[in-house]
Amino acid sequence: MPVVQHDVLKDLCYRIFAATGIPADDALIVADHVVESHLHGHDSHGTWLVSGYARGMKNNYVRWEETEVVRDTPVLRVINGKGANGIVAVNRALDIAVEKAQNSSFGFVGLNHITHICRLGDYPPRIPER
């Protein structure tokens, strides 16, 4: 089995996703997620998903800006994703939750109607980074 350095693999995934026409930031978020999932030993949620994700992105990509806020309070936001990419949506939701928590001590975001969020364990460790 060939060995590929993770940074080379991440760049390849990014280029594949970017070639579908999605925003560069979104392509980077998804590429990072699938490669990190693979590196953490979750092959089922890793790079083997790239072709399916890319096909979905090319055929019907919903940008984050197209989502709809259904409810918004100082500590809670509920968002209708309208089919938005799940990995991107959860990353954006983390930013919103952290901002709400900084302003109100708590921050919650509910998402619905989004695509596959991939490896759930990837998200909690990212919260302190924000």
N, C-alpha and C positions, 0 to 999 in steps of 0.2 A: 504494500500500500504506500503510495507516495506521501511524503510529509511536506506540508505547505506552512510557511510561517504565518502566524495569525494576522500580522499587519498586511501581508500580501493578500491573504484571503479576504480581509475586511475591505481592502481597496477594490478587489474584484467584485465583491457583493455590492459595494457602493456604486461602482460603475454600471453594473447590471441594472440596479434599481433606478439610477439617474437616467439611464438610457430609455426608460419607460416614459419619461417626461414629468415625473413627479418633482416637487421642490427638492433642491439639493439637501436642505436641512432634514427633511423627512427621509430621504434616501440614506443619509448618514445614521440617523437614529435606528432605522430598521437593520441596516448592515451591522452596526455595532451590536444590536440585540441578538441577531442570529449567530454571529461569530462567538460572542460571549457565552451564549447558551451552549454552544458546541464545546467551548473550552471548559465549561463547568461540568461536562460529562452528560449533558442532556441532548444527545444526538437527535432524539425524536423532535426536539424543538430547535434544532440548529440549522446548519447550512443546507440540509436536504430540502428545506422549505423554500429555498430561494426561487426555484423555477415557478412554483405555484404562486408565490407572492408576486413575482414579476409579471406573470400572466394576468393576475387580478389587477395589478396596478395599471397595466397597459390598457386593459379593457374597461375598467370602471373605477377610477380613483377619486374618492371624495376628499377634498382638501379640508383641513381643520377649520378654516374660515367659513366653511359651509355648514358647520354644525349649529345647533340651536340651543340656547340656554332656556330651559324649561322652568327652572326655579333658581332664585339666587337670594341668599340671606348672608349675613356677616360670617356664618360658619359653614354654610352648605351651598353647593351649586350642583344642580342636576342638568345634565347635558344630553340631548338627543344627538347621537353621532351621525345619523342619517347615512350610515354605511362607511364612516371614516375608518382608516387603518387603525386597528386596535393598538398596535405598538406605539404609534405616534400619539394616539388619543390618551393612553395611560400616562405617557411621559408629559404631555401637556397638562393632564389632570393633576399630576404630582406637583407641578409648578403652582397651579391654582390652589391646591390644598395647603402647600407650604405658605403661600402668601396669606391665605385666610388665617392660618394658625399663628402667623407672626402678628397679625392684626387683632385676633380675637381669642387666642390661646388654643383654639381647636380649628381644624379645617377638614372638611369632608367633601368629596366629589363623587357623584353618582353618574355613571355612563351607561347608556343603552344604545342599541342599534349600531354597534361597532363590529369590525371584523375580528379575527383571531388575535388575542393578546399575547400569544406565544408563551414564554416561560414566566410564570407568575413570580417566582423567586428572584427574578432580576430586579424588580422594582423597589422593594423596601431598602436595600443597601444604597440606593441612589438618593434617598431622601436627605441624608446628612450633607451630601454634595451641594444641595440647593440652599 
